[in-house]
Amino acid sequence: MTVDSSGWSGEGGFTQLLVEKLQAIADVEAIRVEDAPSSRSEADYNFISNEIFVRFTMRERHETGRRFGFLPVTRAVAEKAMTMAGLAARLAAQEDIGPADYADDGMVQYLRTERVVPPYQTRGYKLVELVRIYETGVVPSR
């Protein structure tokens, strides 16, 4: 398991929780965390946007078939150990994460909000955290 967080500022408690949960999944081979350019901060709210890229382990299975219609052959086929739908289901089963706000074949998205009131202040701010999980090494289908 490799984790690359060099492009991440470390902001976002929910992003940190997701990275910890992804590290515990055996079928995830590598994780890269980055800040998204849409993050911004104002006086009464903070919007944090992070992106997590995952790479799944590959498994090899053997298929039997026929060559030229009559010669029996066996070939090795590499396939991913997990899909994005499987990852979304696995994360949804986690009690402290829950189901994704949006999920499809290419992305899983979480949106979390919380009200933060620092000590000795009368007004707090709203913290909005958007986290998107993508799979690396995949050609996007359009």
C-alpha positions in Angstrom: 0.0 0.0 0.0 1.4 3.3 -1.0 -0.1 6.7 0.0 1.0 9.9 -1.8 -0.3 13.0 0.0 2.3 15.4 -1.3 -0.4 17.4 -3.2 -2.6 17.7 -0.2 -2.5 20.4 2.4 -3.9 18.1 5.1 -7.2 20.1 5.5 -10.4 18.1 5.9 -11.1 15.7 8.7 -13.5 13.6 6.6 -10.8 13.3 3.9 -8.4 12.0 6.5 -11.0 9.5 7.7 -11.6 8.3 4.2 -7.8 7.8 3.6 -7.5 5.8 6.8 -10.5 3.6 5.8 -9.1 3.1 2.3 -5.7 2.0 3.7 -7.5 -0.8 5.6 -9.0 -2.2 2.4 -6.7 -5.0 1.1 -7.9 -4.6 -2.6 -6.7 -1.0 -2.7 -3.1 -0.9 -3.9 -2.3 2.8 -4.0 -3.8 6.1 -2.8 -3.1 9.7 -4.0 -4.7 12.6 -2.2 -4.8 16.1 -3.7 -6.4 19.5 -3.0 -8.9 20.5 -5.7 -8.7 24.0 -7.1 -12.2 24.8 -6.1 -11.4 25.2 -2.4 -12.1 28.7 -0.9 -12.6 30.5 2.4 -14.9 33.4 3.3 -15.7 35.0 6.6 -18.7 32.8 7.4 -17.8 29.6 5.6 -14.9 27.4 4.4 -15.3 25.2 1.4 -12.7 22.4 1.2 -12.5 20.3 -1.9 -10.2 17.2 -2.1 -9.7 14.5 -4.6 -8.6 10.9 -3.8 -7.3 8.7 -6.5 -7.2 4.9 -5.9 -5.6 2.0 -7.8 -6.9 -1.5 -7.2 -4.9 -4.6 -7.1 -5.0 -6.9 -10.1 -5.8 -10.6 -9.9 -4.9 -13.2 -12.5 -7.4 -15.9 -13.5 -7.2 -18.6 -16.1 -9.7 -19.0 -18.9 -10.0 -22.0 -21.1 -11.1 -21.8 -24.7 -10.4 -23.1 -28.2 -8.0 -21.8 -30.7 -8.9 -22.3 -34.4 -12.1 -23.8 -33.2 -10.7 -27.1 -32.0 -7.3 -26.7 -30.1 -7.9 -26.3 -26.4 -5.9 -23.4 -24.8 -5.7 -21.8 -21.4 -4.8 -18.2 -21.1 -4.2 -15.9 -18.1 -6.5 -12.9 -17.8 -5.8 -10.0 -15.4 -8.7 -8.3 -13.8 -9.2 -5.8 -11.0 -9.9 -7.1 -7.6 -12.5 -4.4 -6.9 -14.6 -1.9 -8.8 -15.7 1.6 -7.9 -19.2 0.2 -7.2 -17.7 -2.3 -4.8 -15.6 0.4 -3.2 -18.7 2.6 -2.7 -20.6 -0.4 -1.1 -17.6 -1.2 1.1 -17.4 2.4 2.4 -21.2 2.7 2.8 -20.9 -0.3 5.2 -18.6 1.7 7.4 -20.5 3.2 10.3 -18.6 6.5 10.5 -18.7 7.1 6.7 -22.0 5.9 5.4 -23.4 5.9 1.8 -22.0 8.3 -0.8 -23.9 11.3 -1.9 -23.2 10.4 -5.5 -21.6 7.4 -7.1 -21.3 6.1 -10.6 -18.8 3.9 -12.5 -16.1 6.5 -12.5 -16.5 8.5 -9.2 -17.7 8.3 -5.6 -18.6 11.7 -4.1 -19.1 12.7 -0.5 -20.4 16.1 0.8 -20.2 16.9 4.5 -21.1 20.0 6.3 -20.6 21.0 9.9 -21.0 24.1 12.0 -17.7 25.1 13.8 -17.8 27.5 16.7 -14.3 28.2 18.0 -13.9 28.9 21.7 -14.4 32.5 22.9 -16.2 33.6 19.7 -19.8 34.5 19.3 -20.1 33.6 15.6 -18.9 30.4 14.1 -18.5 29.4 10.5 -19.9 26.6 8.3 -17.4 24.0 7.1 -18.3 22.4 3.8 -16.1 19.5 2.7 -16.4 17.9 -0.8 -14.4 14.7 -1.4 -14.3 12.9 -4.7 -12.8 9.5 -5.2 -11.6 8.4 -8.7 -9.9 5.3 -10.0 -6.4 5.9 -11.6 -5.2 4.2 -14.7 -8.6 4.1 -16.3 -9.5 5.6 -19.6 -12.7 7.7 -19.1 -15.7 6.6 -21.0 -17.5 9.4 -22.8 
